[in-house]
């Protein structure tokens, strides 16, 4: 095949018929993405906002799945689960930092952030014990006391 072929043909490879080509300045997808189509964050928010029935203190309640997850995380942290405590403290720290960066820093927020950073292991155990006691969970407070020994 000769290398200097002339490309003066009307229809062929990469040259569709003139009447089926897109017009200049017009999109091939004029409608675009359908409004309200789901992306991962919308699906996650939708799933977390679904209601679920839980039994709390012998009383049945309807709360969202997100609320149920947070309650479980806090309860596990109060029971002494180190991973839950780390997640909760990290979330508290990030919320306090975002408060500090958005508004003019409040004295209370600064103090809370410093307190979280300076907690020793003994103070964290005491915090767990106090949270368990405040929630009236005798089993968790005894578990924390056993962990201190």
N, C-alpha and C positions, 0 to 999 in steps of 0.2 A: 504494500500500500504506500502510495506517495505521502510524504510528510506535509507537503504544501497543498492539501486539499482545500477547496473553497467551501465555506460554510454558508452558501447562499440559498439553502433549501428552506422552505416555509415550515414544514412539520417534520419532526424526528426526535432524536435523543435530546432531552432537555428543552425541546421546543414544542409544547402542546399546540393544538389548533387555536387560532386567534380568538374565536368566539368563546372558548372555554377558559381562557386565561383571566387572571384577576385584573381588574381595572387598576390603573395607576392611582395610588393614593387611597385605595380601599383595602380594608383588611380581609383576609381569607376567613376570619372568624368574627364577623361583625357583632354578634350577640355577646361573645366572650363567655367567661365563666358564669354559670348560673348563680344568681344572687341567693345567698343563704345556704350555699353548698357547705358541707361539713369539712372542717379541717381537724387536726388532732386536738387542738386546744378546745374547740367547741364540743367535740365528742367527750372529752374528759370532764369539762364543766357540766355537761348534760348528765353524765353518769354519776358524778358526785352530788348532783342536786336531786337525784331520785329519792323518793321517800322510802323509809324502812321502819318497821315496828320493832321497838326494843322494850324490854322490861327493866325498869329502874325503880328500886325500892318497892317492889311488888306492884308497881303501877305501869301499865302499858302506855307507851308514848310513840308518836310518829315523828321521827327526825330525819334529816337527810343523811345519805351515806357518808358525806364529808364530815358532818358533825359526829357521827358514830366512830369514824376513824380517829378523829382527834381525841374523843373521850377515851378510846382504848389506848392511844399513845400516852395520854396523861396518866391514866390508871397504871399502865405498865411502868412508867417512870416513877410513879409514887411507890410502886412495889419494889423498886430497886433495880429495874432493868437498865443497865448502863447504856445500851444503844439508844433506848428511848430518851433517856436523860440527855444524851449528847445531841440528839435531833431537836429536842425541845429547847435546850439552851442555845443551840445554833440559830434556831428560828427566832427566839427572843432577841438574841444579839443582832441579827440582821434587821429585825423590825425596829429596834432601838436606833441602830445606825442609820436606817432610812429616815426615821423621824428626825434625827440630828441633821441629816443632810438636806432635808426638804424645808424644815422650819428653822427659825433661829433656835439654837440648842436650848432646851429647857434644863434647868438645874436638876430636876428630878430624873430626867432621861439620862443625863450624864452620870448621875450617881448610880442608877440601876446598871448601866453598862459597865462601869468600873467594878461594881459589886460582882457581877457575873464573871468578869475576867479574873478576879482575885480569889474566887472560891477555892479552898483547899479540899482535899479528899474528906477530911473530917467534917468540914462545913457542908459539903454536898450530902454526906450521910445524914447529918442532922436535918438538912432541908428535906430530904426524903422522908425522914421520920415524922417531921412536923406536917408535911402534906398528907401523909397517911393518917395521922391522928386527926387532922382537920376533916378528912373525908370519912372519918369514923370507921376506918378499915383496920380492925385490931390485928388481923392476920398479917397485913403488910407491915404494920409498925413493929410487930414482933420479929418479922423476917429481917427488917432493917437493923433492929437491935442485935439480932444474932450475927449479922454481917459485921457489926462493929467490933465484936469480941475477937 
